[in-house]
Amino acid sequence: ILHWSTALANPPARTSAAEDAENEETLTGYRSTLHGRRPTLEFHSTKPAEMEAAVARIRDWIDSGVAPQDVAIAVRFIQLGRDAEAALRRAGVPTAVMDRADDEPGVRIFTMHRMKGLEFRCVAVLGVAEGIVPMRAAITPAEVDPLQHREDLASELSLLFVACTRAREELHVSCHGLPSRFLERVDHP
């Protein structure tokens, strides 16, 4: 999971030493003591298809013995979390949307911003589509301010990286529509 997620965080190849020196942060030498399964990545044509596949994946985790509260869903914005909650509840899977109730049993649903510092056995990161991750409204256009544009993209990438690295054993990433440009950095199954 860390290896796959690190591929997200590593910037594409640079063309000059000066550009390379600009980015002093690195994950070189970072190691994880846990070794989960290889993450899964799925592309869907519609949101209902993505939700159906996510429910199936989460049911598989629960059926294999993972407690619902040891499963989390990460989304970029809360409406997609509500869509996932509705799909899971229709399937009879208990949920707890974390902006409403911390003590409820069930699959945890968070925005990516709320995932930092948490850890779960299994994590599904949903809606990783272009325009959502990175969120269009969160990105300053390059023609307006190139430096801010790069910083905004780095911030959005960091959100995705944090969400993905919350999984200890299994990570599932999916989207509907056009996949995020960030997913071009990782191996596809």
C-alpha positions in Angstrom: 0.0 0.0 0.0 2.8 2.4 0.9 4.7 1.6 -2.3 1.6 2.2 -4.4 0.7 5.4 -2.5 4.3 6.6 -2.8 4.0 6.4 -6.5 1.1 8.9 -6.2 3.2 11.3 -4.2 6.4 11.2 -6.3 6.3 14.0 -8.9 6.8 13.1 -12.6 10.4 13.1 -13.9 12.0 16.5 -13.9 14.0 18.0 -16.6 16.6 20.0 -14.7 18.6 19.9 -11.5 17.2 23.4 -10.5 13.6 22.0 -10.6 14.8 19.0 -8.7 16.3 21.2 -5.9 12.9 23.0 -5.6 11.3 19.9 -4.1 13.3 19.0 -1.0 10.6 16.8 0.5 11.0 13.1 -0.2 9.8 9.7 1.1 13.2 8.1 0.4 14.0 5.7 3.2 10.5 5.6 4.7 9.5 2.1 5.5 6.3 0.5 6.7 6.3 -2.4 9.2 3.1 -3.7 7.7 2.6 -5.3 4.4 -1.0 -5.2 3.0 -2.3 -6.6 -0.2 -1.6 -4.8 -3.5 -4.2 -2.0 -3.8 -7.0 -2.3 -6.3 -7.9 0.4 -8.8 -11.3 0.4 -10.6 -12.7 2.8 -13.2 -16.5 3.0 -13.7 -18.6 4.8 -16.3 -21.2 6.0 -13.8 -21.5 6.9 -10.1 -24.1 4.1 -9.5 -21.7 1.5 -10.9 -18.9 2.8 -8.7 -21.1 2.7 -5.6 -22.3 -0.8 -6.4 -18.7 -2.0 -6.8 -17.7 -0.3 -3.6 -20.5 -2.0 -1.7 -19.5 -5.4 -3.1 -15.8 -4.8 -2.1 -16.8 -3.7 1.4 -19.2 -6.7 1.8 -16.3 -8.9 0.8 -14.1 -7.4 3.5 -16.8 -7.8 6.1 -17.6 -11.3 5.0 -14.0 -12.2 5.4 -14.0 -11.2 9.0 -13.2 -7.5 9.1 -15.4 -5.6 11.5 -17.4 -2.8 9.9 -15.8 -0.2 12.1 -12.4 -1.4 10.8 -13.4 -0.3 7.3 -13.4 3.3 6.1 -14.5 5.2 3.0 -12.6 8.4 2.0 -14.2 10.9 -0.3 -13.2 14.4 -1.5 -16.5 16.0 -0.6 -19.3 15.0 1.8 -22.1 14.5 -0.9 -20.2 11.5 -2.3 -19.9 10.2 1.2 -23.7 10.5 1.6 -24.1 8.6 -1.7 -21.9 5.8 -0.4 -23.8 5.8 2.9 -27.1 5.4 1.1 -25.7 2.6 -1.1 -24.3 0.7 1.9 -27.5 1.2 4.0 -29.6 -0.2 1.0 -27.3 -3.2 1.1 -27.8 -3.6 4.8 -24.3 -2.5 5.8 -24.2 -0.3 8.9 -22.4 3.0 8.5 -21.2 6.0 10.6 -20.7 9.3 8.8 -18.1 10.9 11.0 -19.3 14.4 10.9 -22.5 13.2 12.6 -21.7 10.4 15.0 -18.3 9.2 16.3 -19.7 6.4 18.4 -22.0 4.6 16.0 -21.0 1.1 14.8 -20.5 0.6 11.1 -18.3 1.4 8.2 -16.7 4.8 8.8 -17.2 7.5 6.1 -14.9 10.5 6.1 -13.9 13.3 3.8 -10.2 13.1 2.8 -9.5 16.0 5.1 -10.7 14.1 8.2 -8.6 11.0 7.5 -5.2 12.4 8.7 -3.9 10.5 11.7 -6.4 7.6 11.4 -5.8 4.0 10.5 -8.1 1.2 9.4 -7.7 -2.3 8.3 -9.4 -1.6 4.9 -10.0 1.7 3.1 -12.0 2.5 0.0 -11.1 5.8 -1.6 -14.0 6.7 -3.9 -14.6 9.4 -6.6 -10.9 9.8 -7.6 -12.0 11.4 -10.9 -10.7 14.4 -12.7 -12.4 17.6 -11.5 -13.0 15.9 -8.1 -9.4 14.9 -7.2 -8.0 17.4 -7.8 -11.1 19.4 -7.1 -11.5 21.9 -9.8 -12.6 24.7 -7.5 -9.5 24.2 -5.3 -7.0 24.8 -8.1 -5.8 28.3 -9.1 -5.5 28.4 -12.9 -1.8 28.3 -14.0 -2.3 31.4 -16.1 -3.4 33.3 -13.1 -0.6 32.3 -10.7 1.7 29.4 -11.7 3.3 29.0 -8.3 -0.1 28.9 -6.5 -1.3 26.5 -9.2 1.5 24.1 -8.3 0.9 24.5 -4.6 -2.8 23.8 -5.0 -2.1 20.6 -7.0 0.4 19.5 -4.4 -2.2 20.0 -1.7 -4.8 18.0 -3.5 -2.3 15.2 -4.2 -1.4 15.2 -0.5 -5.0 14.7 0.4 -5.2 11.7 -1.8 -1.9 10.3 -0.5 -3.1 10.6 3.1 -6.4 8.9 2.4 -4.7 6.0 0.7 -2.1 5.5 3.4 -4.8 5.1 6.1 -5.2 1.5 5.0 -3.2 -1.2 6.9 -4.3 -4.3 5.0 -6.3 -3.4 1.9 -6.8 -0.3 -0.2 -9.4 0.1 -2.9 -9.4 3.2 -5.1 -12.1 3.9 -7.7 -13.7 6.6 -9.8 -16.5 7.2 -12.2 -16.0 9.2 -15.4 -12.6 10.4 -16.3 -9.9 9.2 -13.9 -7.9 11.7 -12.0 -4.6 12.7 -13.5 -3.0 11.6 -10.3 -3.8 8.0 -11.1 -1.6 8.1 -14.1 1.4 7.8 -11.6 0.5 4.4 -10.4 0.4 0.9 -11.9 -3.0 -0.2 -13.1 -4.1 -3.7 -12.5 
